[in-house]
Amino acid sequence: MADNKNIQEEADIITLEFEDGAELECEIMGVFDHAGKDYIALIPLDDSDDVYIYGYKEVGEDEFELVDLKDDAEFEAAVAEFDAIMAAEE
């Protein structure tokens, strides 16, 4: 997971910057709610099948922050909700 994120919004694409200096462009798949908290699903544009799930916090009119999910139970619950949403859309 990225600990330090440099977020540049370009339509629905953001760039994650990891602690080691590596960058990864991701498409914003969507924001979803679970247990009263907002989460965001990101798809890397590197041809992998990965999906990144982060906490989502609005900090301004058109600005937001990604929040690392350090609690394993919260992360697993967010992933389960995301999987349920995806299954319902199929």
CYANA upper distance limits for C-alpha pairs under 8 A (distance plus 0.5 A):
  1 MET  CA     18 PHE  CA      8.28
  1 MET  CA     68 ASP  CA      7.71
  2 ALA  CA     16 LEU  CA      7.69
  2 ALA  CA     17 GLU  CA      7.38
  2 ALA  CA     18 PHE  CA      5.29
  2 ALA  CA     19 GLU  CA      7.20
  2 ALA  CA     68 ASP  CA      7.85
  3 ASP  CA     18 PHE  CA      6.75
  3 ASP  CA     19 GLU  CA      6.62
  3 ASP  CA     68 ASP  CA      7.50
  4 ASN  CA     17 GLU  CA      6.74
  4 ASN  CA     18 PHE  CA      6.07
  4 ASN  CA     19 GLU  CA      6.17
  5 LYS  CA     15 THR  CA      8.45
  5 LYS  CA     16 LEU  CA      5.76
  5 LYS  CA     17 GLU  CA      5.29
  5 LYS  CA     18 PHE  CA      6.81
  5 LYS  CA     66 LEU  CA      8.17
  6 ASN  CA     15 THR  CA      7.10
  6 ASN  CA     16 LEU  CA      6.26
  6 ASN  CA     17 GLU  CA      5.80
  7 ILE  CA     14 ILE  CA      6.24
  7 ILE  CA     15 THR  CA      5.96
  7 ILE  CA     16 LEU  CA      6.62
  7 ILE  CA     17 GLU  CA      8.24
  8 GLN  CA     13 ILE  CA      8.31
  8 GLN  CA     14 ILE  CA      5.70
  8 GLN  CA     15 THR  CA      6.26
  9 GLU  CA     13 ILE  CA      6.48
  9 GLU  CA     14 ILE  CA      5.52
  9 GLU  CA     15 THR  CA      8.17
 10 GLU  CA     14 ILE  CA      6.90
 12 ASP  CA     27 GLU  CA      6.14
 12 ASP  CA     28 ILE  CA      5.79
 13 ILE  CA     25 GLU  CA      7.20
 13 ILE  CA     26 CYS  CA      6.04
 13 ILE  CA     27 GLU  CA      4.98
 13 ILE  CA     28 ILE  CA      6.51
 14 ILE  CA     25 GLU  CA      6.26
 14 ILE  CA     26 CYS  CA      5.94
 14 ILE  CA     27 GLU  CA      6.97
 14 ILE  CA     28 ILE  CA      7.74
 15 THR  CA     23 GLU  CA      6.97
 15 THR  CA     24 LEU  CA      6.04
 15 THR  CA     25 GLU  CA      4.85
 15 THR  CA     26 CYS  CA      6.63
 16 LEU  CA     23 GLU  CA      6.01
 16 LEU  CA     24 LEU  CA      5.68
 16 LEU  CA     25 GLU  CA      6.77
 16 LEU  CA     26 CYS  CA      7.87
 17 GLU  CA     21 GLY  CA      6.69
 17 GLU  CA     22 ALA  CA      6.35
 17 GLU  CA     23 GLU  CA      4.97
 17 GLU  CA     24 LEU  CA      7.11
 18 PHE  CA     22 ALA  CA      5.86
 18 PHE  CA     23 GLU  CA      6.72
 24 LEU  CA     44 PRO  CA      7.23
 24 LEU  CA     45 LEU  CA      8.09
 24 LEU  CA     46 ASP  CA      8.44
 25 GLU  CA     44 PRO  CA      6.40
 25 GLU  CA     45 LEU  CA      6.28
 25 GLU  CA     46 ASP  CA      8.36
 26 CYS  CA     42 LEU  CA      6.23
 26 CYS  CA     43 ILE  CA      5.63
 26 CYS  CA     44 PRO  CA      4.61
 26 CYS  CA     45 LEU  CA      5.87
 27 GLU  CA     42 LEU  CA      6.12
 27 GLU  CA     43 ILE  CA      5.64
 27 GLU  CA     44 PRO  CA      6.83
 27 GLU  CA     45 LEU  CA      7.29
 28 ILE  CA     40 ILE  CA      7.99
 28 ILE  CA     41 ALA  CA      6.82
 28 ILE  CA     42 LEU  CA      5.30
 28 ILE  CA     43 ILE  CA      7.03
 29 MET  CA     40 ILE  CA      8.03
 29 MET  CA     41 ALA  CA      5.86
 29 MET  CA     42 LEU  CA      5.92
 29 MET  CA     43 ILE  CA      6.95
 30 GLY  CA     40 ILE  CA      6.28
 30 GLY  CA     41 ALA  CA      6.04
 30 GLY  CA     42 LEU  CA      7.91
 31 VAL  CA     38 ASP  CA      7.23
 31 VAL  CA     39 TYR  CA      6.06
 31 VAL  CA     40 ILE  CA      4.81
 31 VAL  CA     41 ALA  CA      6.87
 31 VAL  CA     56 TYR  CA      8.03
 32 PHE  CA     38 ASP  CA      6.17
 32 PHE  CA     39 TYR  CA      5.83
 32 PHE  CA     40 ILE  CA      6.78
 32 PHE  CA     82 PHE  CA      8.19
 33 ASP  CA     37 LYS  CA      6.01
 33 ASP  CA     38 ASP  CA      5.01
 33 ASP  CA     39 TYR  CA      6.61
 34 HIS  CA     38 ASP  CA      6.99
 34 HIS  CA     39 TYR  CA      8.03
 34 HIS  CA     78 ALA  CA      7.10
 34 HIS  CA     81 GLU  CA      7.23
 37 LYS  CA     55 GLY  CA      8.21
 37 LYS  CA     56 TYR  CA      8.50
 38 ASP  CA     55 GLY  CA      6.59
 38 ASP  CA     56 TYR  CA      5.75
 38 ASP  CA     57 LYS  CA      7.51
 39 TYR  CA     53 ILE  CA      7.29
 39 TYR  CA     54 TYR  CA      6.12
 39 TYR  CA     55 GLY  CA      4.82
 39 TYR  CA     56 TYR  CA      5.23
 39 TYR  CA     78 ALA  CA      7.78
 40 ILE  CA     53 ILE  CA      6.21
 40 ILE  CA     54 TYR  CA      5.93
 40 ILE  CA     55 GLY  CA      6.66
 40 ILE  CA     56 TYR  CA      6.17
 40 ILE  CA     66 LEU  CA      8.41
 41 ALA  CA     51 VAL  CA      6.98
 41 ALA  CA     52 TYR  CA      6.15
 41 ALA  CA     53 ILE  CA      5.26
 41 ALA  CA     54 TYR  CA      7.28
 41 ALA  CA     82 PHE  CA      8.46
 42 LEU  CA     51 VAL  CA      6.10
 42 LEU  CA     52 TYR  CA      5.46
 42 LEU  CA     53 ILE  CA      6.95
 43 ILE  CA     49 ASP  CA      8.43
 43 ILE  CA     50 ASP  CA      6.95
 43 ILE  CA     51 VAL  CA      5.39
 43 ILE  CA     52 TYR  CA      6.90
 44 PRO  CA     48 SER  CA      7.47
 44 PRO  CA     50 ASP  CA      7.24
 44 PRO  CA     51 VAL  CA      7.43
 44 PRO  CA     52 TYR  CA      8.30
 53 ILE  CA     75 PHE  CA      8.37
 53 ILE  CA     78 ALA  CA      8.03
 53 ILE  CA     79 VAL  CA      7.58
 54 TYR  CA     66 LEU  CA      6.36
 54 TYR  CA     67 VAL  CA      6.08
 54 TYR  CA     68 ASP  CA      6.12
 54 TYR  CA     69 LEU  CA      6.68
 55 GLY  CA     66 LEU  CA      6.11
 55 GLY  CA     67 VAL  CA      4.93
 55 GLY  CA     68 ASP  CA      6.74
 55 GLY  CA     69 LEU  CA      6.90
 56 TYR  CA     64 PHE  CA      7.43
 56 TYR  CA     65 GLU  CA      6.54
 56 TYR  CA     66 LEU  CA      5.60
 56 TYR  CA     67 VAL  CA      6.53
 57 LYS  CA     64 PHE  CA      5.97
 57 LYS  CA     65 GLU  CA      5.71
 57 LYS  CA     66 LEU  CA      7.02
 57 LYS  CA     67 VAL  CA      7.79
 58 GLU  CA     62 ASP  CA      8.44
 58 GLU  CA     63 GLU  CA      6.56
 58 GLU  CA     64 PHE  CA      4.69
 58 GLU  CA     65 GLU  CA      6.86
 59 VAL  CA     63 GLU  CA      6.06
 59 VAL  CA     64 PHE  CA      5.59
 59 VAL  CA     65 GLU  CA      7.29
 60 GLY  CA     64 PHE  CA      7.23
 69 LEU  CA     74 GLU  CA      7.35
 69 LEU  CA     75 PHE  CA      6.13
 70 LYS  CA     74 GLU  CA      8.45
 70 LYS  CA     75 PHE  CA      7.87
 71 ASP  CA     75 PHE  CA      6.75
 72 ASP  CA     76 GLU  CA      6.55
 73 ALA  CA     77 ALA  CA      6.60
 74 GLU  CA     78 ALA  CA      6.64
 75 PHE  CA     79 VAL  CA      6.68
 76 GLU  CA     80 ALA  CA      6.59
 77 ALA  CA     81 GLU  CA      6.71
 78 ALA  CA     82 PHE  CA      6.67
 79 VAL  CA     83 ASP  CA      6.59
 80 ALA  CA     84 ALA  CA      6.66
 81 GLU  CA     85 ILE  CA      6.71
 82 PHE  CA     86 MET  CA      6.72
 83 ASP  CA     87 ALA  CA      6.58
 84 ALA  CA     88 ALA  CA      6.65
 85 ILE  CA     89 GLU  CA      6.88
 86 MET  CA     90 GLU  CA      7.07
